[in-house]
Amino acid sequence: MSLDKKQLAFLEHARRSVELYLGAVYGLPPHTHTQTQLSRASVSTAGAASTRSKQGEADIKQLFPPPSIWSRILEAARCIASFNAPWDKPAKTSNGFSERSAENLNGVEKPSKSPYRASPFRGSSPFRPSPFRASSPFKGSSPGNGGTPGRVVKRPFPPPSPAKHIQAALLKRHGQAKSKEGVPTTPTHAHDAEKTLDKFFGYNKNFSLKYELGEEVGRGHFGHTCHAKIKKGDLKGQPVAVKIISKAKMTTAIAIEDVKREVKIMKALTGHHNLVKFYDSCEDNTNVYIVMELCEGGELLDRILSRGGKYSEDDAKVVVAQILNIVTFCHLQGVVHRDLKPENFLFTTKDEDAQLKAIDFGLSDFVRPDERLNDIVGSAYYVAPEVLHRSYSIEADVWSIGVITYILLCGSRPFWARTESGIFRSVLKSEPSFDEAPWPILSPEAKDFVRRLLTKDRHKRMTAAQALTHPWIRGHQQVPLDILIFRLVKTYLRSSIVRRAALKAFSKTLSEDDLFYLRAQFMLLEPSKNGRISLENLKAALMRNTTDAMRDSRMLEMISSIDALQFKKMDFQEFCAAAISVPQFEGLERWEQQAHNAYQIFEREGNRVVMIEDLARELGVPPTVPAHVVLRDWVRHSDGKLSFFGFTNLLRGMPPRSKPQ
């Protein structure tokens, strides 16, 4: 059996269609079954033996036991092949580029010109439910795995993917549903429900009297942005930007609430030098108008492309420091941005040293202390792993900054695929590469900085304030107050005497770089003349930085929950013990050695005989659990003192688990 070039191309296209079918219906990753089995059929050349072709056909039949499924796939692939003629023209990506052209952009796509996008997704979403499943749910024989030929095995369906239905969630958020054909449709009851929605926002209704609207400068899915000028008042004649959101597209209560929250957050946070200034909010019967500062320097993404796709280290430091500064401020106020990307940062002017400003808080939200958010929003390339797992907080923004920094330094994305499901799989499973150019010639500090931002475990990831004290970027911005300090001090004050002693021992092993961050935070609390801080210092530090956003996020409740009678005055040495984030040290290469050094200090100064019952109470072990069984590896049998295993786990403040083998 011989095949010509067009037939080979058709088989290759059919193989790709099979991959898409597996990923869409069963969530199988690409290049697993189809790459190894169908390729045998597609590589049959004119001089290949017929037995090889028969082997390829047999492999295809093994992959799809039900003939109806296979015939439908082939028919669909044949139709696609005849319509699109994939061997005659290159495939197009979602932004219109050919795949070759998109790759030539070093992974940085040119977006639309809207600097105030209301939606982070452009075009239709190619991903389907469950892109992360590793096992097949087919019922069929598995001779390749040593199973009995012809035996039918029922395999359970894998759990739902954490990354599914993001686009569907956005459509639902704005009052649309997805039909079986994948086309967004409006539910039959949507128009009736829309009539009952209250689209009165309580904003000023004199927009046309106060502002003269100019030309459009950008457009998103749910709104567009225009130039405007102020007609009267102290700012008469000043140019501004106006984001116009159509009320007709607010077809759900959630969509209305999103607009209200965006205005509320911008109004509360305005005044920071790296945040676009909010001026006014207006409405009429058809639109909502958000009036803000006009930034004429263009997007950060445009600057990256104009520089050949990347920045030098020194120039990247200036940009990243400004991003970290505004994000730290937002986190202190209890606001998580959730859509940080180069398109959402604008320069005030076209000067090379122009100030950078964050925009587009349409997906931002308030997050209370110790609260976890679970709705999946953001832009695919910049989304954090914990967002895909539907349990995240302000740490997700830091991951996005790590992606931006990676792009600034090398011009390509750390996690890339041709589909959104592939991107999410890469975010969860892959590690960023530091082997390709220009990483080998960049400084070790730059690589360490990016690695610590792109740590998949959110507990081990640096905060935005900590990142500003990293040796690579230190000195480019004044270190702001870190909300993490308040959480750690609160936990420390509620800990037992034994755990406090363990943390004090560990604090004596800190490096000068670690102490730089802690010293900066201690000075921001304004200690007394004798070098001590109290509860009043913590309260005063928060009040100096308070905004309406902090009250809405209830960040102040974290301080009020600390009993003033239990809080003694704390010097710098004890503050270091209280403000240590042990999981972050676990992510460092020196963790094991540092932990052993701390344990030796603890043995000399703080280790004592501990009661199993007290230890169980400290860790929150339920009374129904036999503490002497689960904590037997935490205590040395010889003298009843903490073992090294118990010491490290007590540092973490984690519940007991079995000792690793």
Phi, psi and omega per residue, in radians:
M1 nan 2.204 -3.139
S2 -2.126 2.593 -3.099
L3 -2.175 2.417 3.057
D4 -1.488 -3.133 -3.044
K5 -1.122 -0.686 -3.102
K6 -1.187 -0.647 3.093
Q7 -1.181 -0.697 3.081
L8 -1.079 -0.721 3.123
A9 -1.113 -0.684 3.113
F10 -1.104 -0.763 3.124
L11 -1.098 -0.670 3.102
E12 -1.131 -0.705 3.097
H13 -1.157 -0.654 3.079
A14 -1.110 -0.675 3.103
R15 -1.077 -0.743 3.113
R16 -1.120 -0.659 3.117
S17 -1.127 -0.656 3.087
V18 -1.095 -0.725 3.100
E19 -1.044 -0.800 3.126
L20 -1.096 -0.666 3.133
Y21 -1.124 -0.769 3.121
L22 -1.086 -0.745 -3.133
G23 -1.208 -0.627 -3.073
A24 -1.328 -0.755 -3.012
V25 -1.598 -0.728 -3.026
Y26 -1.991 -0.021 3.057
G27 1.254 0.309 -3.133
L28 -1.324 2.407 3.105
P29 -1.218 2.679 3.135
P30 -1.234 2.903 3.076
H31 1.101 0.456 3.060
T32 -1.857 -1.306 3.136
H33 -1.431 -0.860 -3.038
T34 -1.165 -0.649 -3.081
Q35 -1.138 -0.675 -3.050
T36 -1.516 -0.494 -3.041
Q37 -1.800 -0.858 -3.074
L38 -1.236 -0.412 -3.133
S39 -1.094 -0.470 3.129
R40 -1.114 -0.631 3.118
A41 -1.312 -0.602 -3.054
S42 -1.398 -0.304 -3.105
V43 -1.659 0.128 3.119
S44 -1.177 2.091 -3.115
T45 -1.747 -3.121 -3.066
A46 -1.092 -0.548 -3.104
G47 -1.721 0.210 -3.098
A48 -1.317 2.640 3.128
A49 -1.296 2.668 -3.130
S50 -1.180 -0.474 3.122
T51 -1.113 -0.597 3.123
R52 -1.155 -0.684 3.101
S53 -1.141 -0.704 3.111
K54 -1.112 -0.648 3.107
Q55 -1.104 -0.701 3.114
G56 -1.097 -0.725 3.121
E57 -1.133 -0.673 3.113
A58 -1.123 -0.676 3.123
D59 -1.131 -0.661 3.116
I60 -1.115 -0.742 -3.138
K61 -1.134 -0.614 3.103
Q62 -1.175 -0.611 -3.126
L63 -1.193 -0.650 -3.125
F64 -2.171 1.526 3.129
P65 -1.003 -0.784 -3.131
P66 -1.264 2.060 -3.100
P67 -1.080 -0.536 -3.096
S68 -1.108 -0.674 -3.131
I69 -1.128 -0.828 -3.099
W70 -1.099 -0.728 -3.127
S71 -1.136 -0.663 3.120
R72 -1.146 -0.698 3.139
I73 -1.129 -0.796 3.133
L74 -1.086 -0.688 3.138
E75 -1.137 -0.755 3.123
A76 -1.124 -0.739 3.133
A77 -1.125 -0.651 3.137
R78 -1.135 -0.716 3.108
C79 -1.134 -0.772 3.140
I80 -1.094 -0.755 -3.106
A81 -1.113 -0.735 -3.114
S82 -1.246 -0.501 -3.108
F83 -1.446 -0.840 -3.046
N84 -1.540 -0.355 -3.093
A85 0.833 1.130 -2.999
P86 -1.087 -0.344 -3.134
W87 -1.487 -0.095 -3.116
D88 -1.737 -0.393 -3.089
K89 -2.541 2.596 -3.099
P90 -1.223 2.621 3.113
A91 -1.171 2.600 -3.133
K92 -1.823 2.483 3.036
T93 -1.497 3.073 -3.050
S94 -1.133 -0.386 -3.116
N95 -1.702 0.145 3.062
G96 1.699 -0.239 3.113
F97 -1.341 2.661 2.917
S98 -1.242 2.786 -3.116
E99 -1.032 -0.609 -3.137
R100 -1.195 -0.721 3.138
S101 -1.167 -0.678 3.125
A102 -1.097 -0.682 3.126
E103 -1.187 -0.540 3.140
N104 -1.196 -0.289 3.084
L105 -1.449 0.172 -3.134
N106 1.013 0.581 3.059
G107 1.445 0.005 -3.141
V108 -1.859 1.886 -3.109
E109 -1.427 2.579 3.071
K110 -1.463 2.036 -3.084
P111 -1.465 3.139 2.999
S112 -1.239 2.942 -2.969
K113 -1.526 0.295 -3.120
S114 -1.505 2.013 3.115
P115 -1.426 -0.091 -3.113
Y116 -2.277 1.073 -3.096
R117 -1.172 2.434 3.082
A118 -1.562 -0.312 -3.134
S119 -2.314 2.401 -3.098
P120 -1.434 -0.101 -3.070
F121 -1.944 2.364 3.115
R122 -2.053 2.303 3.110
G123 1.384 -3.091 -3.118
S124 -1.373 2.677 -3.107
S125 -1.582 2.166 -3.098
P126 -1.490 -0.112 -3.048
F127 -1.532 2.814 -3.104
R128 -2.275 3.004 3.136
P129 -0.983 2.528 2.969
S130 1.040 1.157 3.074
P131 -1.470 0.037 -3.010
F132 -1.964 0.179 -3.090
R133 -1.362 2.449 -3.102
A134 -1.817 -0.331 -3.097
S135 -1.913 2.697 -3.098
S136 -1.626 2.387 3.104
P137 -1.564 0.165 -3.125
F138 -1.130 2.595 2.921
K139 -1.683 2.072 -3.116
G140 3.023 3.109 -3.125
S141 -1.320 2.734 3.129
S142 -2.361 1.119 -3.109
P143 -1.159 -0.486 3.117
G144 -1.155 -0.364 -3.122
N145 -1.833 0.251 3.094
G146 1.526 0.202 3.141
G147 -1.399 2.967 3.114
T148 -1.305 2.190 -3.137
P149 -1.049 2.386 3.091
G150 1.437 -0.100 -3.117
R151 -1.424 2.315 3.136
V152 -1.596 2.134 -3.116
V153 -2.060 2.204 3.094
K154 -1.595 2.016 3.125
R155 -1.803 2.444 -3.139
P156 -1.218 2.623 3.090
F157 -1.268 2.431 3.115
P158 -1.148 2.859 3.099
P159 -1.164 2.808 -3.123
P160 -1.059 2.568 3.119
S161 -1.247 2.482 3.091
P162 -1.272 -0.232 -3.045
A163 -1.866 0.170 -3.046
K164 -1.407 2.737 2.931
H165 1.129 0.526 3.076
I166 -1.196 -0.839 3.123
Q167 -1.124 -0.672 3.116
A168 -1.107 -0.630 3.124
A169 -1.149 -0.674 3.098
L170 -1.158 -0.724 3.114
L171 -1.101 -0.738 3.119
K172 -1.131 -0.631 -3.134
R173 -1.068 -0.535 -3.115
H174 -1.889 0.392 2.958
G175 1.447 0.435 3.115
Q176 -2.166 2.711 3.081
A177 -2.207 2.850 -3.110
K178 -1.818 2.209 3.113
S179 -1.359 3.055 -3.136
K180 -1.108 -0.501 3.126
E181 -1.420 -0.027 3.107
G182 1.532 0.103 -3.121
V183 -1.635 2.206 3.115
P184 -1.045 2.307 3.115
T185 -2.305 2.751 3.095
T186 -1.638 2.226 3.141
P187 -1.029 2.674 -3.102
T188 -1.111 -0.511 -3.120
H189 -1.587 0.049 -3.043
A190 -1.139 -0.737 -3.100
H191 -1.166 -0.622 3.086
D192 -1.174 -0.706 -3.137
A193 -1.185 -0.605 -3.116
E194 -1.110 -0.573 -3.134
K195 -1.120 -0.479 -3.100
T196 -1.555 -0.146 -3.117
L197 -1.283 2.434 3.083
D198 -1.597 1.841 -3.118
K199 -1.771 0.454 3.051
F200 -1.668 2.074 -3.044
F201 -1.699 -0.268 -3.109
G202 1.416 0.281 3.134
Y203 -1.531 2.969 3.102
N204 -1.049 2.512 -3.124
K205 -1.947 0.306 -3.104
N206 -1.947 0.720 -3.069
F207 -1.053 -0.818 -3.075
S208 -1.157 -0.412 3.105
L209 -1.401 -0.489 -3.053
K210 -1.695 -0.432 -3.020
Y211 -2.335 2.514 3.064
E212 -1.854 1.958 -3.023
L213 -1.380 2.384 -3.142
G214 -1.934 -2.627 -3.056
E215 -1.327 2.726 3.115
E216 -1.343 2.414 -3.134
V217 -2.029 -0.173 -3.138
G218 -3.022 2.747 -3.107
R219 -2.526 2.376 3.064
G220 -2.061 -2.921 -3.099
H221 -1.208 -0.636 -2.995
F222 -2.136 0.265 3.102
G223 3.137 3.068 3.085
H224 -2.508 2.887 -3.061
T225 -2.117 2.411 -3.108
C226 -2.271 2.676 2.892
H227 -1.197 2.648 3.054
A228 -2.730 2.891 3.064
K229 -2.279 2.526 3.105
I230 -1.377 2.234 -3.053
K231 -1.433 -0.622 -3.037
K232 -2.578 2.951 -3.123
G233 1.731 -3.026 -3.107
D234 -1.115 -0.460 -3.109
L235 -1.766 0.429 -3.091
K236 -0.990 2.307 3.129
G237 1.531 -0.150 -3.107
Q238 -1.311 2.301 3.101
P239 -1.300 2.480 3.128
V240 -2.424 2.961 3.021
A241 -1.915 2.451 -3.118
V242 -2.160 2.089 3.043
K243 -1.595 2.129 -3.066
I244 -1.924 2.092 -3.116
I245 -2.010 2.135 -3.094
S246 -1.291 2.295 3.082
K247 -1.224 -0.437 3.139
A248 -1.117 -0.463 3.137
K249 -1.538 -0.057 3.072
M250 -1.571 1.430 -3.029
T251 -1.734 0.036 3.084
T252 -2.351 2.797 3.091
A253 -1.126 -0.551 3.133
I254 -1.147 -0.734 3.134
A255 -1.087 -0.695 3.101
I256 -1.144 -0.745 -3.139
E257 -1.134 -0.610 3.103
D258 -1.058 -0.764 -3.137
V259 -1.152 -0.769 3.119
K260 -1.046 -0.735 -3.107
R261 -1.212 -0.657 3.099
E262 -1.051 -0.811 3.116
V263 -1.117 -0.732 -3.120
K264 -1.099 -0.738 -3.132
I265 -1.199 -0.786 -3.136
M266 -1.107 -0.700 3.131
K267 -1.162 -0.648 -3.105
A268 -1.293 -0.626 -3.037
L269 -1.607 -0.211 -3.042
T270 -1.040 2.510 -3.097
G271 2.122 -0.425 3.080
H272 -1.260 2.440 -3.005
H273 -1.228 -0.263 3.095
N274 -1.892 0.376 3.107
L275 -2.187 2.321 -3.138
V276 -1.030 2.331 -3.028
K277 -1.302 2.336 3.100
F278 -1.640 2.295 -3.141
Y279 -1.878 -0.844 -2.978
D280 -2.847 2.814 3.005
S281 -2.342 2.286 -3.110
C282 -2.313 2.951 3.086
E283 -2.694 2.772 2.923
D284 -2.419 -2.822 -3.080
N285 -1.241 -0.313 -3.036
T286 -2.018 -0.464 -3.003
N287 -2.416 2.832 2.902
V288 -1.969 2.360 -3.088
Y289 -2.038 2.153 3.065
I290 -1.934 1.963 -3.069
V291 -1.673 2.212 -3.080
M292 -2.538 3.073 -3.139
E293 -1.064 2.451 3.095
L294 -1.598 2.098 3.105
C295 -1.888 1.994 -3.004
E296 -1.764 0.134 -3.099
G297 -1.534 -0.095 3.125
G298 1.531 3.029 -3.098
E299 -1.348 2.715 3.030
L300 -1.053 -0.630 3.136
L301 -1.071 -0.692 3.106
D302 -1.105 -0.664 3.110
R303 -1.140 -0.700 3.128
I304 -1.060 -0.809 -3.123
L305 -1.168 -0.636 -3.133
S306 -1.215 -0.340 3.112
R307 -1.647 0.257 -3.138
G308 1.503 0.259 3.064
G309 1.774 -0.109 -3.133
K310 -2.764 2.903 3.118
Y311 -1.884 2.783 2.923
S312 -1.305 2.861 -3.118
E313 -1.034 -0.799 -3.084
D314 -1.126 -0.726 3.130
D315 -1.223 -0.618 3.116
A316 -1.136 -0.624 3.133
K317 -1.039 -0.730 -3.118
V318 -1.106 -0.733 -3.122
V319 -1.212 -0.852 -3.076
V320 -1.121 -0.650 3.135
A321 -1.076 -0.690 3.118
Q322 -1.183 -0.690 3.107
I323 -1.109 -0.791 3.134
L324 -1.094 -0.615 -3.106
N325 -1.130 -0.815 -3.123
I326 -1.246 -0.620 -3.139
V327 -1.192 -0.679 3.065
T328 -1.045 -0.735 3.107
F329 -1.083 -0.772 3.120
C330 -1.073 -0.774 -3.115
H331 -1.144 -0.625 3.082
L332 -1.112 -0.554 3.121
Q333 -1.462 -0.077 -3.122
G334 1.438 0.523 3.131
V335 -2.055 2.261 3.037
V336 -1.920 2.252 -3.027
H337 -1.261 -0.870 3.038
R338 1.306 0.040 3.089
D339 -2.589 0.835 3.117
L340 -1.358 2.196 3.115
K341 -2.865 2.843 -3.079
P342 -1.009 -0.526 3.139
E343 -1.188 -0.328 -3.092
N344 -1.773 0.392 3.005
F345 -2.272 2.223 -3.110
L346 -2.062 2.583 3.017
F347 -1.596 2.470 -3.090
T348 -1.166 -0.660 3.111
T349 -2.357 3.122 3.139
K350 -1.522 0.045 3.094
D351 -1.154 2.627 -3.111
E352 -1.133 -0.559 -3.124
D353 -1.750 0.425 -3.118
A354 -1.154 2.649 -3.139
Q355 -1.288 2.533 -3.130
L356 -1.727 2.434 -3.108
K357 -2.317 2.421 3.100
A358 -1.457 2.480 3.133
I359 -2.310 -3.125 2.977
D360 0.990 1.451 3.074
F361 -1.764 0.488 -3.117
G362 -1.136 -0.450 3.121
L363 -1.854 0.060 -3.103
S364 -1.265 2.812 -3.129
D365 -2.687 2.774 3.003
F366 -1.426 2.467 3.086
V367 -2.309 2.187 -3.108
R368 -1.405 2.831 3.102
P369 -0.996 2.340 3.112
D370 1.121 0.267 3.099
E371 -1.640 2.576 3.078
R372 -2.046 2.345 3.057
L373 -1.577 2.700 -3.081
N374 -2.312 -0.058 3.124
D375 -1.504 2.385 -3.071
I376 -1.553 1.940 3.088
V377 -2.421 2.906 3.131
G378 2.186 -2.971 3.119
S379 -1.939 2.404 -2.895
A380 -0.936 -0.823 -3.053
Y381 -1.193 -0.345 -3.004
Y382 -1.967 0.063 -3.051
V383 -1.348 2.457 -3.105
A384 -1.462 2.703 -3.135
P385 -1.009 -0.695 -3.088
E386 -1.210 -0.387 3.045
V387 -1.165 -0.717 3.106
L388 -1.159 -0.458 3.084
H389 -1.553 0.066 3.053
R390 1.049 0.689 3.047
S391 -2.702 1.697 -3.019
Y392 -2.645 2.955 3.104
S393 -2.569 -2.538 -3.033
I394 -1.166 -0.304 -3.140
E395 -1.107 -0.414 -3.130
A396 -1.105 -0.577 3.106
D397 -1.134 -0.632 -3.118
V398 -1.147 -0.670 3.061
W399 -1.026 -0.782 -3.141
S400 -1.064 -0.649 3.085
I401 -1.131 -0.635 3.077
G402 -1.083 -0.694 3.101
V403 -1.138 -0.755 3.125
I404 -1.074 -0.761 -3.141
T405 -1.109 -0.710 3.106
Y406 -1.044 -0.775 3.134
I407 -1.136 -0.728 -3.136
L408 -1.048 -0.690 -3.021
L409 -1.449 -0.517 -3.067
C410 -2.211 -0.206 3.072
G411 1.471 0.105 3.102
S412 -2.332 2.860 -3.112
R413 -1.482 2.523 3.112
P414 -1.265 -0.450 -3.133
F415 -2.291 2.073 -3.017
W416 -2.487 2.524 3.023
A417 -2.817 2.967 -3.093
R418 -1.453 -0.255 3.112
T419 -2.236 2.798 3.134
E420 -1.157 -0.635 3.091
S421 -1.105 -0.636 3.079
G422 -1.167 -0.647 3.097
I423 -1.109 -0.800 -3.124
F424 -1.120 -0.662 3.102
R425 -1.106 -0.705 3.117
S426 -1.143 -0.705 3.122
V427 -1.068 -0.693 -3.086
L428 -1.394 -0.578 -2.976
K429 -1.900 -0.563 -2.988
S430 -1.596 2.830 3.029
E431 -1.989 2.523 3.115
P432 -1.111 2.509 -3.115
S433 -1.566 2.339 3.062
F434 -2.115 0.383 -3.088
D435 -1.716 -0.516 -3.078
E436 -1.467 2.770 3.124
A437 -1.052 2.489 0.102
P438 -1.695 0.252 -3.015
W439 -1.002 -0.671 -3.125
P440 -1.041 -0.454 -3.117
I441 -1.722 -0.070 3.083
L442 -1.404 2.817 -3.054
S443 -1.217 2.615 3.071
P444 -1.037 -0.566 3.127
E445 -1.131 -0.682 3.124
A446 -1.116 -0.757 3.133
K447 -1.162 -0.694 3.111
D448 -1.141 -0.663 3.125
F449 -1.052 -0.835 -3.115
V450 -1.180 -0.713 3.138
R451 -1.039 -0.721 -3.085
R452 -1.305 -0.343 3.017
L453 -1.454 -0.579 -3.107
L454 -1.717 0.683 3.027
T455 -1.457 2.183 -3.040
K456 -1.163 -0.594 3.093
D457 -1.363 1.952 -3.068
R458 -1.055 -0.496 3.138
H459 -1.202 -0.476 -3.107
K460 -1.638 -0.071 -3.110
R461 -1.401 2.497 3.051
M462 -1.131 2.667 2.947
T463 -1.456 2.939 3.134
A464 -1.114 -0.671 3.119
A465 -1.190 -0.690 3.092
Q466 -1.119 -0.641 3.132
A467 -1.088 -0.568 3.114
L468 -1.202 -0.285 3.098
T469 -1.779 0.071 3.105
H470 -1.149 2.508 -3.105
P471 -0.961 -0.499 -3.098
W472 -1.217 -0.585 -2.992
I473 -2.081 -0.020 -3.058
R474 -1.005 2.368 3.068
G475 1.708 -0.179 -3.128
H476 -1.468 -0.348 3.082
Q477 -2.537 2.620 3.038
Q478 -1.187 2.411 -3.076
V479 -1.264 2.123 3.115
P480 -1.534 2.985 3.132
L481 -1.196 2.387 -3.099
D482 -1.828 2.198 -3.132
I483 -1.146 -0.401 3.138
L484 -1.070 -0.565 -3.124
I485 -1.015 -0.737 -3.096
F486 -1.170 -0.671 3.124
R487 -1.166 -0.741 -3.105
L488 -1.200 -0.713 3.117
V489 -1.114 -0.707 3.103
K490 -1.058 -0.770 3.122
T491 -1.141 -0.709 -3.131
Y492 -1.075 -0.747 -3.090
L493 -1.189 -0.382 3.122
R494 -1.648 0.019 -3.110
S495 -1.454 2.853 3.114
S496 -1.326 2.961 3.132
I497 -1.095 -0.663 -3.110
V498 -1.142 -0.759 3.141
R499 -1.199 -0.639 3.077
R500 -1.092 -0.718 3.116
A501 -1.111 -0.664 3.114
A502 -1.141 -0.735 3.124
L503 -1.174 -0.632 3.091
K504 -1.130 -0.681 3.102
A505 -1.129 -0.728 3.139
F506 -1.169 -0.594 -3.120
S507 -1.123 -0.383 -3.140
K508 -1.390 -0.054 3.102
T509 -1.845 0.103 -3.073
L510 -1.226 2.527 3.104
S511 -1.445 3.027 3.140
E512 -1.157 -0.589 3.096
D513 -1.148 -0.661 3.094
D514 -1.161 -0.720 -3.103
L515 -1.225 -0.459 3.129
F516 -1.055 -0.814 3.117
Y517 -1.122 -0.802 -3.093
L518 -1.166 -0.640 3.127
R519 -1.169 -0.680 3.116
A520 -1.124 -0.727 3.120
Q521 -1.182 -0.661 3.141
F522 -1.113 -0.705 -3.139
M523 -1.231 -0.525 3.082
L524 -1.177 -0.371 3.082
L525 -1.438 -0.070 3.083
E526 0.932 1.253 3.122
P527 -1.135 2.835 3.136
S528 -1.245 3.120 -3.096
K529 -1.106 -0.492 3.110
N530 -1.524 0.177 3.032
G531 1.338 0.576 3.137
R532 -2.201 2.713 3.074
I533 -2.148 2.742 3.111
S534 -2.326 -3.050 3.107
L535 -1.063 -0.604 -3.140
E536 -1.123 -0.598 3.075
N537 -1.120 -0.697 3.123
L538 -1.137 -0.776 3.126
K539 -1.106 -0.772 -3.105
A540 -1.126 -0.647 3.139
A541 -1.135 -0.711 3.100
L542 -1.188 -0.722 -3.111
M543 -1.126 -0.553 3.096
R544 -1.155 -0.422 -3.106
N545 -1.927 0.150 -3.015
T546 -1.287 2.557 3.014
T547 -2.382 3.130 3.062
D548 -1.095 -0.532 3.122
A549 -1.112 -0.680 3.139
M550 -1.115 -0.613 3.106
R551 -1.242 -0.669 3.130
D552 -1.186 -0.596 3.136
S553 -1.489 -0.088 3.088
R554 1.067 0.597 3.103
M555 -1.150 -0.536 -3.128
L556 -1.169 -0.375 3.116
E557 -1.123 -0.435 -3.136
M558 -1.131 -0.642 3.127
I559 -1.350 -0.706 -3.102
S560 -1.165 -0.334 3.135
S561 -1.347 -0.209 3.101
I562 -1.461 2.204 3.140
D563 -1.258 2.071 -3.102
A564 -1.073 -0.519 -3.115
L565 -1.221 -0.429 -3.139
Q566 -1.592 -0.074 -3.072
F567 -1.733 1.942 3.084
K568 -1.619 2.959 3.100
K569 -1.267 2.463 -2.964
M570 -2.124 2.229 3.062
D571 -1.506 3.140 -3.046
F572 -1.148 -0.640 -3.120
Q573 -1.118 -0.762 3.118
E574 -1.263 -0.547 3.080
F575 -1.085 -0.673 3.097
C576 -1.073 -0.713 3.109
A577 -1.144 -0.665 -3.097
A578 -1.280 -0.560 -3.010
A579 -1.691 0.255 3.120
I580 -1.416 2.245 3.012
S581 -1.766 1.662 -3.036
V582 -1.034 -0.744 3.129
P583 -0.991 -0.564 3.118
Q584 -1.156 -0.631 3.096
F585 -1.236 -0.517 3.104
E586 -1.112 -0.455 3.135
G587 -1.391 -0.057 -3.115
L588 -1.667 2.691 -3.123
E589 -1.150 -0.483 -3.076
R590 -1.506 0.134 -3.027
W591 -1.013 -0.871 -3.060
E592 -1.046 -0.827 -3.138
Q593 -1.148 -0.704 -3.135
Q594 -1.162 -0.677 3.115
A595 -1.144 -0.708 3.116
H596 -1.150 -0.703 3.088
N597 -1.093 -0.720 3.126
A598 -1.142 -0.655 -3.135
Y599 -1.153 -0.637 3.085
Q600 -1.116 -0.711 3.073
I601 -1.128 -0.722 3.128
F602 -1.104 -0.648 3.111
E603 -1.096 -0.675 -3.110
R604 -1.355 -0.589 -2.928
E605 -2.011 -0.525 -2.980
G606 -2.291 -0.179 -3.080
N607 -1.251 2.354 -3.116
R608 -2.550 2.949 3.081
V609 -1.191 2.244 -3.117
V610 -2.049 2.527 3.074
M611 -1.524 2.348 -3.136
I612 -1.015 -0.658 -3.112
E613 -1.126 -0.724 3.125
D614 -1.147 -0.702 3.124
L615 -1.121 -0.714 3.116
A616 -1.123 -0.667 3.123
R617 -1.166 -0.669 3.121
E618 -1.090 -0.673 -3.053
L619 -1.587 -0.051 3.122
G620 1.297 0.563 3.108
V621 -1.283 2.221 -3.118
P622 -1.071 2.609 3.134
P623 -1.070 -0.436 -3.116
T624 -1.331 -0.241 -3.132
V625 -1.581 2.290 3.123
P626 -1.214 1.769 -3.049
A627 -1.091 -0.632 -3.108
H628 -1.164 -0.348 3.118
V629 -1.506 -0.845 -3.045
V630 -1.343 -0.359 -3.113
L631 -1.879 0.252 -3.054
R632 -1.157 -0.504 3.129
D633 -1.486 -0.130 3.138
W634 -1.431 -0.406 -3.037
V635 -2.106 2.399 3.082
R636 -1.249 2.346 -3.118
H637 -1.264 -0.378 -3.065
S638 -1.272 -0.737 -3.056
D639 -2.296 -0.004 3.099
G640 1.355 0.218 3.119
K641 -1.690 2.902 -3.116
L642 -1.097 2.359 2.990
S643 -1.453 3.024 3.107
F644 -1.109 -0.652 3.096
F645 -1.085 -0.779 3.111
G646 -1.195 -0.591 3.141
F647 -1.113 -0.845 -3.108
T648 -1.158 -0.664 3.119
N649 -1.239 -0.575 3.085
L650 -1.202 -0.611 3.052
L651 -1.030 -0.730 -3.134
R652 -1.236 -0.411 -3.062
G653 1.230 0.515 -3.033
M654 -1.713 2.706 3.083
P655 -1.174 2.790 -3.076
P656 -1.167 2.607 3.052
R657 -2.544 2.906 -3.108
S658 -1.160 2.566 -3.115
K659 -1.215 2.318 -3.133
P660 -1.157 2.498 -3.121
Q661 -1.435 nan nan
